[in-house]
Amino acid sequence: FGQPPAVDPGCELIPSERFYRYINSKVEDNNVDLSLDGVPFVPTIVSGSAHYGHALLLGADVDGGSAIKYLGFNEIDFEPALVDLDIYAHTMAATSDADYSYEARINAIVDTFKDSDNIDIETVGFSDGAVCEYGELCKSGRCEDHVSTSGAITLPLSWEG
């Protein structure tokens, strides 16, 4: 959860197909911007380290459930803008102020499937209307932040600026 690349590349002793790297996101207070846990995106140019396993971006979807986007295997096939990396998205434990924490995201996924025989979890990204900011994070392949199915723009409840 939120781990930076920490192992030298090319280590044959790591069964990377069995590892899952979770990366959290947080919808900012303005309900328009998405920030991502910056720790997993620490430049490997400094450390020379590599990612191992499957990378999964966790987020909130429009229905209040979880959105999950598969970002690649042994590499993260997504590069966010530096301004979208945030330490608050690295929050581990759920609190009343941190419903976006890693713990809250995983619990939401578990709760969705706890009473179901279906344990297939979609990893195709955010639904149209969810805050995503990057087209490649959306199920549709294009970002339609704050656009309802009717095509009307949904504005934040409070707007400053």
C-alpha positions as CSV (number, residue, x, y, z in Angstrom):
1,F,0.0,0.0,0.0
2,G,1.6,3.2,-1.2
3,Q,5.1,1.7,-1.4
4,P,7.8,3.3,-3.6
5,P,9.8,1.2,-6.0
6,A,12.2,-0.5,-3.6
7,V,13.9,-3.4,-5.3
8,D,16.6,-3.6,-7.9
9,P,15.3,-4.4,-11.4
10,G,15.7,-7.9,-12.8
11,C,15.5,-9.9,-9.5
12,E,14.4,-13.3,-10.7
13,L,13.7,-14.4,-7.1
14,I,10.6,-12.2,-6.8
15,P,7.4,-13.9,-8.0
16,S,6.0,-10.6,-9.3
17,E,2.8,-12.2,-10.6
18,R,1.8,-12.7,-7.0
19,F,2.3,-9.1,-5.8
20,Y,-0.3,-6.3,-6.0
21,R,0.7,-2.7,-5.6
22,Y,-2.1,-0.5,-4.4
23,I,-2.0,3.2,-5.2
24,N,-4.5,5.5,-3.6
25,S,-6.2,8.6,-4.9
26,K,-8.2,11.4,-3.2
27,V,-10.8,13.8,-4.5
28,E,-9.8,17.2,-3.4
29,D,-12.1,19.4,-1.2
30,N,-13.2,21.4,-4.3
31,N,-14.7,18.2,-5.8
32,V,-13.0,18.9,-9.1
33,D,-9.4,17.8,-8.7
34,L,-7.9,14.3,-8.1
35,S,-4.7,13.8,-6.2
36,L,-2.7,10.7,-6.2
37,D,-0.4,9.1,-3.5
38,G,3.0,10.5,-4.6
39,V,5.1,7.9,-2.9
40,P,4.6,5.1,-5.5
41,F,5.5,7.6,-8.2
42,V,8.9,8.5,-6.7
43,P,11.3,8.7,-9.6
44,T,13.2,5.6,-10.0
45,I,16.0,7.6,-11.6
46,V,17.2,8.4,-8.1
47,S,17.0,5.0,-6.6
48,G,17.4,2.8,-9.6
49,S,14.7,0.6,-8.2
50,A,11.8,-1.0,-10.0
51,H,8.1,-1.8,-9.4
52,Y,7.2,-5.5,-9.1
53,G,3.7,-7.0,-9.5
54,H,0.4,-5.6,-10.6
55,A,-0.3,-1.9,-10.0
56,L,-3.9,-0.9,-9.1
57,L,-5.1,2.6,-8.6
58,L,-7.9,2.9,-6.0
59,G,-10.5,5.7,-6.0
60,A,-14.1,6.7,-5.4
61,D,-16.6,6.1,-8.1
62,V,-19.8,8.0,-8.9
63,D,-22.1,5.5,-7.1
64,G,-20.2,5.9,-3.9
65,G,-18.4,2.6,-4.5
66,S,-14.9,2.0,-5.4
67,A,-13.2,2.6,-8.8
68,I,-10.1,0.6,-9.6
69,K,-7.8,1.1,-12.5
70,Y,-5.2,-1.5,-13.5
71,L,-2.0,0.4,-14.2
72,G,0.3,-2.3,-15.4
73,F,2.5,-5.3,-14.5
74,N,6.0,-4.8,-13.2
75,E,5.8,-1.2,-14.5
76,I,3.3,1.6,-13.9
77,D,1.9,2.5,-17.3
78,F,0.7,5.9,-16.2
79,E,2.5,9.1,-15.4
80,P,0.6,11.7,-13.5
81,A,1.5,15.4,-13.5
82,L,3.7,16.4,-10.6
83,V,1.0,18.8,-9.3
84,D,-1.4,15.9,-8.9
85,L,0.8,14.0,-6.4
86,D,-0.1,14.5,-2.8
87,I,0.9,13.2,0.6
88,Y,-2.6,13.2,1.9
89,A,-3.6,10.4,-0.5
90,H,-0.9,8.4,1.3
91,T,-3.1,8.2,4.4
92,M,-3.3,4.6,5.7
93,A,-5.9,4.5,8.4
94,A,-9.5,5.5,8.1
95,T,-10.8,8.3,10.2
96,S,-13.9,10.5,10.1
97,D,-11.7,13.0,8.1
98,A,-10.1,10.4,5.9
99,D,-12.7,8.4,4.1
100,Y,-10.3,8.2,1.2
101,S,-7.5,6.3,3.2
102,Y,-6.1,3.0,2.0
103,E,-8.0,1.2,4.8
104,A,-11.3,2.9,3.8
105,R,-10.8,2.0,0.1
106,I,-10.0,-1.7,0.8
107,N,-12.9,-1.9,3.3
108,A,-15.3,-0.5,0.7
109,I,-14.2,-3.1,-1.8
110,V,-14.6,-5.9,0.7
111,D,-18.1,-4.6,1.8
112,T,-19.2,-4.5,-1.8
113,F,-18.6,-8.3,-2.2
114,K,-19.0,-9.7,1.3
115,D,-22.6,-10.9,0.7
116,S,-22.1,-12.0,-2.8
117,D,-21.0,-15.2,-4.6
118,N,-19.4,-13.0,-7.3
119,I,-16.0,-11.9,-6.3
120,D,-15.0,-10.5,-9.7
121,I,-13.6,-7.0,-9.2
122,E,-13.6,-4.7,-12.2
123,T,-10.3,-2.9,-12.8
124,V,-11.2,-0.9,-15.8
125,G,-11.3,2.5,-14.2
126,F,-13.6,5.3,-13.1
127,S,-17.2,5.6,-14.4
128,D,-18.2,8.6,-16.4
129,G,-18.9,11.5,-14.0
130,A,-16.3,10.4,-11.4
131,V,-13.5,12.8,-10.8
132,C,-10.6,11.3,-12.8
133,E,-8.7,14.1,-14.6
134,Y,-6.9,11.7,-17.0
135,G,-8.7,10.0,-19.8
136,E,-6.7,6.8,-19.4
137,L,-8.2,6.4,-15.9
138,C,-11.8,6.3,-17.2
139,K,-13.7,3.3,-18.3
140,S,-14.7,5.2,-21.5
141,G,-11.1,6.2,-22.2
142,R,-11.9,9.9,-22.1
143,C,-12.3,12.1,-19.0
144,E,-15.8,13.4,-18.5
145,D,-15.4,14.8,-15.0
146,H,-18.5,16.3,-13.6
147,V,-20.6,15.7,-16.7
148,S,-23.9,13.9,-16.0
149,T,-25.5,11.5,-18.5
150,S,-27.7,14.4,-19.6
151,G,-24.6,16.4,-20.6
152,A,-25.2,19.1,-17.9
153,I,-22.2,20.2,-16.0
154,T,-22.2,19.3,-12.3
155,L,-20.7,22.1,-10.2
156,P,-19.2,21.7,-6.8
157,L,-21.5,22.7,-3.9
158,S,-19.2,25.4,-2.8
159,W,-17.0,27.3,-5.2
160,E,-14.2,29.6,-4.3
161,G,-12.2,31.4,-7.0
